[in-house]
């Protein structure tokens, strides 16, 4: 699982996927999320602006990523 450090309260799903290098661009993230190819906490999510907080897990292509807070 890839962990991505954030310094804000949350990160948008599409940005998390980009930061984790699971998609090559914001456009690809948008298309894949809207196509139902991304799951958040085990359920398909089509909201690219979904607020992801530590403890939330996004999955695409069998790979997981989650944000965590910077100390």
PDB file of N, CA, C, O and CB in Angstrom:
ATOM      1  N   UNK A   1       0.852  -1.178   0.000  1.00  0.00           N
ATOM      2  CA  UNK A   1       0.000   0.000   0.000  1.00  0.00           C
ATOM      3  C   UNK A   1       0.896   1.238   0.000  1.00  0.00           C
ATOM      4  O   UNK A   1       1.869   1.318   0.749  1.00  0.00           O
ATOM      5  CB  UNK A   1      -0.968   0.000   1.229  1.00  0.00           C
ATOM      6  N   UNK A   2       0.552   2.186  -0.841  1.00  0.00           N
ATOM      7  CA  UNK A   2       1.275   3.454  -0.889  1.00  0.00           C
ATOM      8  C   UNK A   2       0.642   4.415   0.103  1.00  0.00           C
ATOM      9  O   UNK A   2      -0.581   4.537   0.164  1.00  0.00           O
ATOM     10  CB  UNK A   2       1.267   4.054  -2.325  1.00  0.00           C
ATOM     11  N   UNK A   3       1.470   5.093   0.875  1.00  0.00           N
ATOM     12  CA  UNK A   3       0.981   6.091   1.814  1.00  0.00           C
ATOM     13  C   UNK A   3       1.472   7.459   1.353  1.00  0.00           C
ATOM     14  O   UNK A   3       2.637   7.629   0.993  1.00  0.00           O
ATOM     15  CB  UNK A   3       1.454   5.782   3.271  1.00  0.00           C
ATOM     16  N   UNK A   4       0.566   8.424   1.371  1.00  0.00           N
ATOM     17  CA  UNK A   4       0.850   9.763   0.885  1.00  0.00           C
ATOM     18  C   UNK A   4       0.667  10.747   2.035  1.00  0.00           C
ATOM     19  O   UNK A   4      -0.410  10.831   2.624  1.00  0.00           O
ATOM     20  CB  UNK A   4      -0.065  10.130  -0.318  1.00  0.00           C
ATOM     21  N   UNK A   5       1.721  11.487   2.349  1.00  0.00           N
ATOM     22  CA  UNK A   5       1.660  12.468   3.433  1.00  0.00           C
ATOM     23  C   UNK A   5       0.920  13.711   2.957  1.00  0.00           C
ATOM     24  O   UNK A   5       1.187  14.230   1.873  1.00  0.00           O
ATOM     25  CB  UNK A   5       3.082  12.837   3.927  1.00  0.00           C
ATOM     26  N   UNK A   6      -0.023  14.187   3.789  1.00  0.00           N
ATOM     27  CA  UNK A   6      -0.744  15.419   3.485  1.00  0.00           C
ATOM     28  C   UNK A   6      -0.595  16.384   4.648  1.00  0.00           C
ATOM     29  O   UNK A   6      -0.457  15.971   5.800  1.00  0.00           O
ATOM     30  CB  UNK A   6      -2.239  15.136   3.195  1.00  0.00           C
ATOM     31  N   UNK A   7      -0.626  17.675   4.335  1.00  0.00           N
ATOM     32  CA  UNK A   7      -0.501  18.699   5.373  1.00  0.00           C
ATOM     33  C   UNK A   7      -1.820  19.447   5.572  1.00  0.00           C
ATOM     34  O   UNK A   7      -1.879  20.430   6.311  1.00  0.00           O
ATOM     35  CB  UNK A   7       0.616  19.689   5.013  1.00  0.00           C
ATOM     36  N   UNK A   8      -2.878  18.970   4.907  1.00  0.00           N
ATOM     37  CA  UNK A   8      -4.195  19.586   5.003  1.00  0.00           C
ATOM     38  C   UNK A   8      -5.160  18.587   5.627  1.00  0.00           C
ATOM     39  O   UNK A   8      -4.798  17.437   5.876  1.00  0.00           O
ATOM     40  CB  UNK A   8      -4.701  20.051   3.606  1.00  0.00           C
ATOM     41  N   UNK A   9      -6.390  19.029   5.880  1.00  0.00           N
ATOM     42  CA  UNK A   9      -7.382  18.154   6.514  1.00  0.00           C
ATOM     43  C   UNK A   9      -7.722  16.950   5.640  1.00  0.00           C
ATOM     44  O   UNK A   9      -7.957  15.853   6.147  1.00  0.00           O
ATOM     45  CB  UNK A   9      -8.652  18.939   6.824  1.00  0.00           C
ATOM     46  N   UNK A  10      -7.749  17.160   4.322  1.00  0.00           N
ATOM     47  CA  UNK A  10      -8.089  16.077   3.398  1.00  0.00           C
ATOM     48  C   UNK A  10      -7.405  16.332   2.065  1.00  0.00           C
ATOM     49  O   UNK A  10      -6.848  17.404   1.829  1.00  0.00           O
ATOM     50  CB  UNK A  10      -9.632  15.957   3.213  1.00  0.00           C
ATOM     51  N   UNK A  11      -7.457  15.328   1.198  1.00  0.00           N
ATOM     52  CA  UNK A  11      -6.972  15.450  -0.174  1.00  0.00           C
ATOM     53  C   UNK A  11      -8.062  14.874  -1.072  1.00  0.00           C
ATOM     54  O   UNK A  11      -8.698  13.882  -0.716  1.00  0.00           O
ATOM     55  CB  UNK A  11      -5.583  14.705  -0.383  1.00  0.00           C
ATOM     56  N   UNK A  12      -8.281  15.481  -2.217  1.00  0.00           N
ATOM     57  CA  UNK A  12      -9.293  14.967  -3.141  1.00  0.00           C
ATOM     58  C   UNK A  12      -8.818  13.660  -3.750  1.00  0.00           C
ATOM     59  O   UNK A  12      -7.623  13.463  -3.971  1.00  0.00           O
ATOM     60  CB  UNK A  12      -9.603  15.997  -4.249  1.00  0.00           C
ATOM     61  N   UNK A  13      -9.756  12.773  -4.019  1.00  0.00           N
ATOM     62  CA  UNK A  13      -9.445  11.461  -4.563  1.00  0.00           C
ATOM     63  C   UNK A  13      -8.576  11.562  -5.805  1.00  0.00           C
ATOM     64  O   UNK A  13      -7.569  10.861  -5.908  1.00  0.00           O
ATOM     65  CB  UNK A  13     -10.720  10.710  -4.883  1.00  0.00           C
ATOM     66  N   UNK A  14      -8.942  12.419  -6.752  1.00  0.00           N
ATOM     67  CA  UNK A  14      -8.171  12.498  -7.992  1.00  0.00           C
ATOM     68  C   UNK A  14      -6.728  12.944  -7.713  1.00  0.00           C
ATOM     69  O   UNK A  14      -5.799  12.494  -8.383  1.00  0.00           O
ATOM     70  CB  UNK A  14      -8.848  13.470  -8.981  1.00  0.00           C
ATOM     71  N   UNK A  15      -6.546  13.822  -6.730  1.00  0.00           N
ATOM     72  CA  UNK A  15      -5.199  14.278  -6.388  1.00  0.00           C
ATOM     73  C   UNK A  15      -4.406  13.189  -5.675  1.00  0.00           C
ATOM     74  O   UNK A  15      -3.199  13.062  -5.881  1.00  0.00           O
ATOM     75  CB  UNK A  15      -5.268  15.527  -5.515  1.00  0.00           C
ATOM     76  N   UNK A  16      -5.073  12.411  -4.844  1.00  0.00           N
ATOM     77  CA  UNK A  16      -4.406  11.300  -4.161  1.00  0.00           C
ATOM     78  C   UNK A  16      -3.868  10.297  -5.176  1.00  0.00           C
ATOM     79  O   UNK A  16      -2.739   9.822  -5.047  1.00  0.00           O
ATOM     80  CB  UNK A  16      -5.374  10.602  -3.185  1.00  0.00           C
ATOM     81  N   UNK A  17      -4.674   9.978  -6.183  1.00  0.00           N
ATOM     82  CA  UNK A  17      -4.233   9.026  -7.208  1.00  0.00           C
ATOM     83  C   UNK A  17      -3.025   9.566  -7.964  1.00  0.00           C
ATOM     84  O   UNK A  17      -2.110   8.813  -8.295  1.00  0.00           O
ATOM     85  CB  UNK A  17      -5.377   8.719  -8.190  1.00  0.00           C
ATOM     86  N   UNK A  18      -3.021  10.868  -8.239  1.00  0.00           N
ATOM     87  CA  UNK A  18      -1.879  11.482  -8.934  1.00  0.00           C
ATOM     88  C   UNK A  18      -0.643  11.469  -8.038  1.00  0.00           C
ATOM     89  O   UNK A  18       0.442  11.104  -8.491  1.00  0.00           O
ATOM     90  CB  UNK A  18      -2.215  12.935  -9.361  1.00  0.00           C
ATOM     91  N   UNK A  19      -0.793  11.858  -6.783  1.00  0.00           N
ATOM     92  CA  UNK A  19       0.341  11.896  -5.861  1.00  0.00           C
ATOM     93  C   UNK A  19       0.955  10.511  -5.649  1.00  0.00           C
ATOM     94  O   UNK A  19       2.162  10.386  -5.442  1.00  0.00           O
ATOM     95  CB  UNK A  19      -0.096  12.476  -4.524  1.00  0.00           C
ATOM     96  N   UNK A  20       0.125   9.487  -5.702  1.00  0.00           N
ATOM     97  CA  UNK A  20       0.600   8.115  -5.510  1.00  0.00           C
ATOM     98  C   UNK A  20       1.140   7.513  -6.805  1.00  0.00           C
ATOM     99  O   UNK A  20       1.567   6.358  -6.826  1.00  0.00           O
ATOM    100  CB  UNK A  20      -0.526   7.243  -4.965  1.00  0.00           C
ATOM    101  N   UNK A  21       1.122   8.294  -7.882  1.00  0.00           N
ATOM    102  CA  UNK A  21       1.585   7.829  -9.199  1.00  0.00           C
ATOM    103  C   UNK A  21       0.816   6.608  -9.701  1.00  0.00           C
ATOM    104  O   UNK A  21       1.378   5.742 -10.372  1.00  0.00           O
ATOM    105  CB  UNK A  21       3.065   7.500  -9.140  1.00  0.00           C
ATOM    106  N   UNK A  22      -0.473   6.548  -9.368  1.00  0.00           N
ATOM    107  CA  UNK A  22      -1.320   5.455  -9.841  1.00  0.00           C
ATOM    108  C   UNK A  22      -2.021   5.827 -11.144  1.00  0.00           C
ATOM    109  O   UNK A  22      -2.590   4.966 -11.816  1.00  0.00           O
ATOM    110  CB  UNK A  22      -2.355   5.082  -8.775  1.00  0.00           C
ATOM    111  N   UNK A  23      -1.980   7.102 -11.498  1.00  0.00           N
ATOM    112  CA  UNK A  23      -2.450   7.598 -12.790  1.00  0.00           C
ATOM    113  C   UNK A  23      -1.404   8.588 -13.283  1.00  0.00           C
ATOM    114  O   UNK A  23      -0.639   9.138 -12.492  1.00  0.00           O
ATOM    115  CB  UNK A  23      -3.885   8.267 -12.683  1.00  0.00           C
ATOM    116  N   UNK A  24      -1.374   8.813 -14.594  1.00  0.00           N
ATOM    117  CA  UNK A  24      -0.337   9.681 -15.147  1.00  0.00           C
ATOM    118  C   UNK A  24      -0.729  11.153 -15.181  1.00  0.00           C
ATOM    119  O   UNK A  24       0.139  12.019 -15.291  1.00  0.00           O
ATOM    120  CB  UNK A  24       0.005   9.231 -16.531  1.00  0.00           C
ATOM    121  N   UNK A  25      -2.029  11.449 -15.087  1.00  0.00           N
ATOM    122  CA  UNK A  25      -2.468  12.842 -15.162  1.00  0.00           C
ATOM    123  C   UNK A  25      -3.812  13.014 -14.475  1.00  0.00           C
ATOM    124  O   UNK A  25      -4.494  12.045 -14.143  1.00  0.00           O
ATOM    125  CB  UNK A  25      -2.556  13.306 -16.623  1.00  0.00           C
ATOM    126  N   UNK A  26      -4.173  14.278 -14.272  1.00  0.00           N
ATOM    127  CA  UNK A  26      -5.484  14.575 -13.705  1.00  0.00           C
ATOM    128  C   UNK A  26      -6.599  14.151 -14.635  1.00  0.00           C
ATOM    129  O   UNK A  26      -7.661  13.723 -14.182  1.00  0.00           O
ATOM    130  CB  UNK A  26      -5.605  16.052 -13.398  1.00  0.00           C
ATOM    131  N   UNK A  27      -6.364  14.266 -15.941  1.00  0.00           N
ATOM    132  CA  UNK A  27      -7.361  13.837 -16.919  1.00  0.00           C
ATOM    133  C   UNK A  27      -7.620  12.345 -16.848  1.00  0.00           C
ATOM    134  O   UNK A  27      -8.764  11.895 -16.926  1.00  0.00           O
ATOM    135  CB  UNK A  27      -6.920  14.212 -18.316  1.00  0.00           C
ATOM    136  N   UNK A  28      -6.543  11.579 -16.700  1.00  0.00           N
ATOM    137  CA  UNK A  28      -6.702  10.125 -16.577  1.00  0.00           C
ATOM    138  C   UNK A  28      -7.440   9.788 -15.288  1.00  0.00           C
ATOM    139  O   UNK A  28      -8.302   8.909 -15.276  1.00  0.00           O
ATOM    140  CB  UNK A  28      -5.326   9.416 -16.609  1.00  0.00           C
ATOM    141  N   UNK A  29      -7.105  10.483 -14.205  1.00  0.00           N
ATOM    142  CA  UNK A  29      -7.785  10.247 -12.929  1.00  0.00           C
ATOM    143  C   UNK A  29      -9.278  10.499 -13.089  1.00  0.00           C
ATOM    144  O   UNK A  29     -10.095   9.683 -12.661  1.00  0.00           O
ATOM    145  CB  UNK A  29      -7.199  11.151 -11.813  1.00  0.00           C
ATOM    146  N   UNK A  30      -9.639  11.621 -13.701  1.00  0.00           N
ATOM    147  CA  UNK A  30     -11.046  11.975 -13.899  1.00  0.00           C
ATOM    148  C   UNK A  30     -11.768  10.892 -14.683  1.00  0.00           C
ATOM    149  O   UNK A  30     -12.840  10.441 -14.279  1.00  0.00           O
ATOM    150  CB  UNK A  30     -11.168  13.320 -14.625  1.00  0.00           C
ATOM    151  N   UNK A  31     -11.190  10.474 -15.798  1.00  0.00           N
ATOM    152  CA  UNK A  31     -11.827   9.460 -16.646  1.00  0.00           C
ATOM    153  C   UNK A  31     -12.008   8.143 -15.919  1.00  0.00           C
ATOM    154  O   UNK A  31     -13.076   7.534 -15.985  1.00  0.00           O
ATOM    155  CB  UNK A  31     -11.011   9.238 -17.904  1.00  0.00           C
ATOM    156  N   UNK A  32     -10.974   7.700 -15.229  1.00  0.00           N
ATOM    157  CA  UNK A  32     -11.037   6.391 -14.569  1.00  0.00           C
ATOM    158  C   UNK A  32     -11.984   6.391 -13.377  1.00  0.00           C
ATOM    159  O   UNK A  32     -12.659   5.395 -13.117  1.00  0.00           O
ATOM    160  CB  UNK A  32      -9.652   5.967 -14.116  1.00  0.00           C
ATOM    161  N   UNK A  33     -12.036   7.513 -12.648  1.00  0.00           N
ATOM    162  CA  UNK A  33     -12.975   7.612 -11.524  1.00  0.00           C
ATOM    163  C   UNK A  33     -14.400   7.603 -12.049  1.00  0.00           C
ATOM    164  O   UNK A  33     -15.243   6.863 -11.542  1.00  0.00           O
ATOM    165  CB  UNK A  33     -12.713   8.894 -10.688  1.00  0.00           C
ATOM    166  N   UNK A  34     -14.680   8.423 -13.065  1.00  0.00           N
ATOM    167  CA  UNK A  34     -16.033   8.503 -13.613  1.00  0.00           C
ATOM    168  C   UNK A  34     -16.457   7.209 -14.305  1.00  0.00           C
ATOM    169  O   UNK A  34     -17.651   6.942 -14.435  1.00  0.00           O
ATOM    170  CB  UNK A  34     -16.126   9.656 -14.590  1.00  0.00           C
ATOM    171  N   UNK A  35     -15.492   6.406 -14.749  1.00  0.00           N
ATOM    172  CA  UNK A  35     -15.800   5.124 -15.384  1.00  0.00           C
ATOM    173  C   UNK A  35     -16.046   4.028 -14.347  1.00  0.00           C
ATOM    174  O   UNK A  35     -16.369   2.898 -14.711  1.00  0.00           O
ATOM    175  CB  UNK A  35     -14.662   4.712 -16.318  1.00  0.00           C
ATOM    176  N   UNK A  36     -15.896   4.350 -13.063  1.00  0.00           N
ATOM    177  CA  UNK A  36     -16.147   3.364 -12.010  1.00  0.00           C
ATOM    178  C   UNK A  36     -15.005   2.399 -11.789  1.00  0.00           C
ATOM    179  O   UNK A  36     -15.221   1.281 -11.321  1.00  0.00           O
ATOM    180  CB  UNK A  36     -17.373   2.592 -12.329  1.00  0.00           C
ATOM    181  N   UNK A  37     -13.782   2.813 -12.122  1.00  0.00           N
ATOM    182  CA  UNK A  37     -12.618   1.939 -11.982  1.00  0.00           C
ATOM    183  C   UNK A  37     -11.901   2.097 -10.644  1.00  0.00           C
ATOM    184  O   UNK A  37     -10.905   1.421 -10.390  1.00  0.00           O
ATOM    185  CB  UNK A  37     -11.650   2.207 -13.099  1.00  0.00           C
ATOM    186  N   UNK A  38     -12.405   2.991  -9.782  1.00  0.00           N
ATOM    187  CA  UNK A  38     -11.746   3.272  -8.507  1.00  0.00           C
ATOM    188  C   UNK A  38     -12.689   2.940  -7.357  1.00  0.00           C
ATOM    189  O   UNK A  38     -13.865   3.304  -7.371  1.00  0.00           O
ATOM    190  CB  UNK A  38     -11.296   4.754  -8.432  1.00  0.00           C
ATOM    191  N   UNK A  39     -12.153   2.245  -6.366  1.00  0.00           N
ATOM    192  CA  UNK A  39     -12.931   1.940  -5.163  1.00  0.00           C
ATOM    193  C   UNK A  39     -12.352   2.719  -3.987  1.00  0.00           C
ATOM    194  O   UNK A  39     -11.136   2.868  -3.868  1.00  0.00           O
ATOM    195  CB  UNK A  39     -12.931   0.405  -4.865  1.00  0.00           C
ATOM    196  N   UNK A  40     -13.224   3.209  -3.131  1.00  0.00           N
ATOM    197  CA  UNK A  40     -12.820   3.872  -1.897  1.00  0.00           C
ATOM    198  C   UNK A  40     -13.437   3.089  -0.748  1.00  0.00           C
ATOM    199  O   UNK A  40     -14.655   2.931  -0.673  1.00  0.00           O
ATOM    200  CB  UNK A  40     -13.263   5.385  -1.872  1.00  0.00           C
ATOM    201  N   UNK A  41     -12.596   2.611   0.131  1.00  0.00           N
ATOM    202  CA  UNK A  41     -13.036   1.815   1.286  1.00  0.00           C
ATOM    203  C   UNK A  41     -13.910   0.641   0.842  1.00  0.00           C
ATOM    204  O   UNK A  41     -14.898   0.307   1.495  1.00  0.00           O
ATOM    205  CB  UNK A  41     -13.810   2.699   2.287  1.00  0.00           C
ATOM    206  N   UNK A  42     -13.534   0.026  -0.273  1.00  0.00           N
ATOM    207  CA  UNK A  42     -14.204  -1.183  -0.740  1.00  0.00           C
ATOM    208  C   UNK A  42     -15.425  -0.967  -1.611  1.00  0.00           C
ATOM    209  O   UNK A  42     -16.031  -1.940  -2.060  1.00  0.00           O
ATOM    210  CB  UNK A  42     -14.596  -1.978   0.411  1.00  0.00           C
ATOM    211  N   UNK A  43     -15.806   0.281  -1.865  1.00  0.00           N
ATOM    212  CA  UNK A  43     -16.974   0.559  -2.694  1.00  0.00           C
ATOM    213  C   UNK A  43     -16.582   1.442  -3.874  1.00  0.00           C
ATOM    214  O   UNK A  43     -15.777   2.362  -3.727  1.00  0.00           O
ATOM    215  CB  UNK A  43     -18.084   1.232  -1.862  1.00  0.00           C
ATOM    216  N   UNK A  44     -17.154   1.160  -5.046  1.00  0.00           N
ATOM    217  CA  UNK A  44     -16.878   1.972  -6.230  1.00  0.00           C
ATOM    218  C   UNK A  44     -17.252   3.424  -5.947  1.00  0.00           C
ATOM    219  O   UNK A  44     -18.316   3.705  -5.395  1.00  0.00           O
ATOM    220  CB  UNK A  44     -17.654   1.435  -7.467  1.00  0.00           C
ATOM    221  N   UNK A  45     -16.376   4.331  -6.328  1.00  0.00           N
ATOM    222  CA  UNK A  45     -16.607   5.757  -6.107  1.00  0.00           C
ATOM    223  C   UNK A  45     -16.449   6.484  -7.434  1.00  0.00           C
ATOM    224  O   UNK A  45     -15.433   6.327  -8.110  1.00  0.00           O
ATOM    225  CB  UNK A  45     -15.628   6.332  -5.036  1.00  0.00           C
ATOM    226  N   UNK A  46     -17.446   7.277  -7.810  1.00  0.00           N
ATOM    227  CA  UNK A  46     -17.380   8.041  -9.060  1.00  0.00           C
ATOM    228  C   UNK A  46     -17.251   9.540  -8.799  1.00  0.00           C
ATOM    229  O   UNK A  46     -17.420  10.346  -9.715  1.00  0.00           O
ATOM    230  CB  UNK A  46     -18.620   7.768  -9.910  1.00  0.00           C
ATOM    231  N   UNK A  47     -16.954   9.915  -7.563  1.00  0.00           N
ATOM    232  CA  UNK A  47     -16.785  11.329  -7.194  1.00  0.00           C
ATOM    233  C   UNK A  47     -15.297  11.650  -7.167  1.00  0.00           C
ATOM    234  O   UNK A  47     -14.595  11.256  -6.236  1.00  0.00           O
ATOM    235  CB  UNK A  47     -17.446  11.641  -5.803  1.00  0.00           C
ATOM    236  N   UNK A  48     -14.810  12.361  -8.179  1.00  0.00           N
ATOM    237  CA  UNK A  48     -13.373  12.653  -8.227  1.00  0.00           C
ATOM    238  C   UNK A  48     -12.955  13.619  -7.131  1.00  0.00           C
ATOM    239  O   UNK A  48     -11.783  13.654  -6.755  1.00  0.00           O
ATOM    240  CB  UNK A  48     -12.996  13.226  -9.585  1.00  0.00           C
ATOM    241  N   UNK A  49     -13.894  14.406  -6.609  1.00  0.00           N
ATOM    242  CA  UNK A  49     -13.592  15.344  -5.536  1.00  0.00           C
ATOM    243  C   UNK A  49     -13.817  14.761  -4.154  1.00  0.00           C
ATOM    244  O   UNK A  49     -13.806  15.497  -3.168  1.00  0.00           O
ATOM    245  CB  UNK A  49     -14.417  16.576  -5.695  1.00  0.00           C
ATOM    246  N   UNK A  50     -14.022  13.454  -4.060  1.00  0.00           N
ATOM    247  CA  UNK A  50     -14.246  12.789  -2.772  1.00  0.00           C
ATOM    248  C   UNK A  50     -13.127  13.163  -1.805  1.00  0.00           C
ATOM    249  O   UNK A  50     -11.949  13.070  -2.150  1.00  0.00           O
ATOM    250  CB  UNK A  50     -14.323  11.241  -2.948  1.00  0.00           C
ATOM    251  N   UNK A  51     -13.489  13.582  -0.606  1.00  0.00           N
ATOM    252  CA  UNK A  51     -12.508  13.977   0.395  1.00  0.00           C
ATOM    253  C   UNK A  51     -11.910  12.731   1.037  1.00  0.00           C
ATOM    254  O   UNK A  51     -12.612  11.939   1.666  1.00  0.00           O
ATOM    255  CB  UNK A  51     -13.149  14.893   1.465  1.00  0.00           C
ATOM    256  N   UNK A  52     -10.617  12.576   0.870  1.00  0.00           N
ATOM    257  CA  UNK A  52      -9.906  11.423   1.419  1.00  0.00           C
ATOM    258  C   UNK A  52      -9.126  11.871   2.650  1.00  0.00           C
ATOM    259  O   UNK A  52      -8.322  12.801   2.592  1.00  0.00           O
ATOM    260  CB  UNK A  52      -8.954  10.786   0.355  1.00  0.00           C
ATOM    261  N   UNK A  53      -9.379  11.193   3.756  1.00  0.00           N
ATOM    262  CA  UNK A  53      -8.698  11.488   5.012  1.00  0.00           C
ATOM    263  C   UNK A  53      -7.932  10.243   5.461  1.00  0.00           C
ATOM    264  O   UNK A  53      -8.210   9.143   4.982  1.00  0.00           O
ATOM    265  CB  UNK A  53      -9.715  11.947   6.108  1.00  0.00           C
ATOM    266  N   UNK A  54      -6.973  10.403   6.375  1.00  0.00           N
ATOM    267  CA  UNK A  54      -6.276   9.220   6.876  1.00  0.00           C
ATOM    268  C   UNK A  54      -7.265   8.152   7.327  1.00  0.00           C
ATOM    269  O   UNK A  54      -8.254   8.453   7.996  1.00  0.00           O
ATOM    270  CB  UNK A  54      -5.347   9.597   8.034  1.00  0.00           C
ATOM    271  N   UNK A  55      -6.998   6.927   6.962  1.00  0.00           N
ATOM    272  CA  UNK A  55      -7.900   5.812   7.246  1.00  0.00           C
ATOM    273  C   UNK A  55      -8.700   5.408   6.028  1.00  0.00           C
ATOM    274  O   UNK A  55      -9.156   4.268   5.943  1.00  0.00           O
ATOM    275  CB  UNK A  55      -8.838   6.171   8.373  1.00  0.00           C
ATOM    276  N   UNK A  56      -8.882   6.325   5.073  1.00  0.00           N
ATOM    277  CA  UNK A  56      -9.566   6.002   3.819  1.00  0.00           C
ATOM    278  C   UNK A  56      -8.562   5.337   2.874  1.00  0.00           C
ATOM    279  O   UNK A  56      -7.394   5.723   2.819  1.00  0.00           O
ATOM    280  CB  UNK A  56     -10.190   7.289   3.164  1.00  0.00           C
ATOM    281  N   UNK A  57      -9.030   4.345   2.140  1.00  0.00           N
ATOM    282  CA  UNK A  57      -8.163   3.618   1.209  1.00  0.00           C
ATOM    283  C   UNK A  57      -8.781   3.654  -0.183  1.00  0.00           C
ATOM    284  O   UNK A  57      -9.941   3.291  -0.373  1.00  0.00           O
ATOM    285  CB  UNK A  57      -7.946   2.148   1.676  1.00  0.00           C
ATOM    286  N   UNK A  58      -7.982   4.100  -1.156  1.00  0.00           N
ATOM    287  CA  UNK A  58      -8.400   4.091  -2.555  1.00  0.00           C
ATOM    288  C   UNK A  58      -7.711   2.933  -3.251  1.00  0.00           C
ATOM    289  O   UNK A  58      -6.541   2.651  -2.990  1.00  0.00           O
ATOM    290  CB  UNK A  58      -8.070   5.444  -3.258  1.00  0.00           C
ATOM    291  N   UNK A  59      -8.449   2.248  -4.153  1.00  0.00           N
ATOM    292  CA  UNK A  59      -7.881   1.111  -4.878  1.00  0.00           C
ATOM    293  C   UNK A  59      -8.143   1.277  -6.363  1.00  0.00           C
ATOM    294  O   UNK A  59      -9.267   1.551  -6.785  1.00  0.00           O
ATOM    295  CB  UNK A  59      -8.471  -0.228  -4.368  1.00  0.00           C
ATOM    296  N   UNK A  60      -7.086   1.108  -7.150  1.00  0.00           N
ATOM    297  CA  UNK A  60      -7.178   1.140  -8.602  1.00  0.00           C
ATOM    298  C   UNK A  60      -6.170   0.139  -9.144  1.00  0.00           C
ATOM    299  O   UNK A  60      -5.031   0.090  -8.681  1.00  0.00           O
ATOM    300  CB  UNK A  60      -6.918   2.581  -9.169  1.00  0.00           C
ATOM    301  N   UNK A  61      -6.577  -0.650 -10.111  1.00  0.00           N
ATOM    302  CA  UNK A  61      -5.698  -1.654 -10.724  1.00  0.00           C
ATOM    303  C   UNK A  61      -5.041  -2.569  -9.694  1.00  0.00           C
ATOM    304  O   UNK A  61      -3.893  -2.975  -9.876  1.00  0.00           O
ATOM    305  CB  UNK A  61      -4.624  -0.967 -11.545  1.00  0.00           C
ATOM    306  N   UNK A  62      -5.753  -2.898  -8.616  1.00  0.00           N
ATOM    307  CA  UNK A  62      -5.224  -3.798  -7.602  1.00  0.00           C
ATOM    308  C   UNK A  62      -4.202  -3.160  -6.670  1.00  0.00           C
ATOM    309  O   UNK A  62      -3.593  -3.850  -5.854  1.00  0.00           O
ATOM    310  CB  UNK A  62      -4.609  -4.971  -8.262  1.00  0.00           C
ATOM    311  N   UNK A  63      -4.011  -1.853  -6.783  1.00  0.00           N
ATOM    312  CA  UNK A  63      -3.065  -1.145  -5.923  1.00  0.00           C
ATOM    313  C   UNK A  63      -3.824  -0.211  -4.986  1.00  0.00           C
ATOM    314  O   UNK A  63      -4.786   0.444  -5.386  1.00  0.00           O
ATOM    315  CB  UNK A  63      -2.036  -0.352  -6.769  1.00  0.00           C
ATOM    316  N   UNK A  64      -3.374  -0.163  -3.736  1.00  0.00           N
ATOM    317  CA  UNK A  64      -4.019   0.672  -2.724  1.00  0.00           C
ATOM    318  C   UNK A  64      -3.155   1.872  -2.379  1.00  0.00           C
ATOM    319  O   UNK A  64      -1.928   1.827  -2.467  1.00  0.00           O
ATOM    320  CB  UNK A  64      -4.311  -0.141  -1.464  1.00  0.00           C
ATOM    321  N   UNK A  65      -3.834   2.961  -1.979  1.00  0.00           N
ATOM    322  CA  UNK A  65      -3.119   4.125  -1.446  1.00  0.00           C
ATOM    323  C   UNK A  65      -4.007   4.772  -0.385  1.00  0.00           C
ATOM    324  O   UNK A  65      -5.233   4.675  -0.426  1.00  0.00           O
ATOM    325  CB  UNK A  65      -2.752   5.155  -2.588  1.00  0.00           C
ATOM    326  N   UNK A  66      -3.352   5.428   0.558  1.00  0.00           N
ATOM    327  CA  UNK A  66      -4.048   6.088   1.651  1.00  0.00           C
ATOM    328  C   UNK A  66      -3.263   7.316   2.089  1.00  0.00           C
ATOM    329  O   UNK A  66      -2.033   7.301   2.058  1.00  0.00           O
ATOM    330  CB  UNK A  66      -4.254   5.121   2.837  1.00  0.00           C
ATOM    331  N   UNK A  67      -3.946   8.371   2.491  1.00  0.00           N
ATOM    332  CA  UNK A  67      -3.225   9.550   3.003  1.00  0.00           C
ATOM    333  C   UNK A  67      -2.924   9.404   4.489  1.00  0.00           C
ATOM    334  O   UNK A  67      -3.603   8.667   5.203  1.00  0.00           O
ATOM    335  CB  UNK A  67      -4.043  10.833   2.758  1.00  0.00           C
ATOM    336  N   UNK A  68      -1.901  10.114   4.944  1.00  0.00           N
ATOM    337  CA  UNK A  68      -1.638  10.229   6.381  1.00  0.00           C
ATOM    338  C   UNK A  68      -1.173  11.651   6.662  1.00  0.00           C
ATOM    339  O   UNK A  68      -0.619  12.321   5.790  1.00  0.00           O
ATOM    340  CB  UNK A  68      -0.569   9.179   6.859  1.00  0.00           C
ATOM    341  N   UNK A  69      -1.406  12.101   7.887  1.00  0.00           N
ATOM    342  CA  UNK A  69      -1.074  13.469   8.258  1.00  0.00           C
ATOM    343  C   UNK A  69       0.419  13.615   8.539  1.00  0.00           C
ATOM    344  O   UNK A  69       1.049  12.737   9.128  1.00  0.00           O
ATOM    345  CB  UNK A  69      -1.885  13.899   9.479  1.00  0.00           C
ATOM    346  N   UNK A  70       0.962  14.745   8.104  1.00  0.00           N
ATOM    347  CA  UNK A  70       2.350  15.091   8.457  1.00  0.00           C
ATOM    348  C   UNK A  70       2.381  15.487   9.930  1.00  0.00           C
ATOM    349  O   UNK A  70       1.449  16.118  10.426  1.00  0.00           O
ATOM    350  CB  UNK A  70       2.906  16.258   7.549  1.00  0.00           C
ATOM    351  N   UNK A  71       3.415  15.130  10.601  1.00  0.00           N
ATOM    352  CA  UNK A  71       3.536  15.479  12.027  1.00  0.00           C
ATOM    353  C   UNK A  71       4.106  16.856  12.220  1.00  0.00           C
ATOM    354  O   UNK A  71       4.272  17.301  13.355  1.00  0.00           O
ATOM    355  CB  UNK A  71       4.402  14.475  12.750  1.00  0.00           C
TER     356      UNK A  71
END
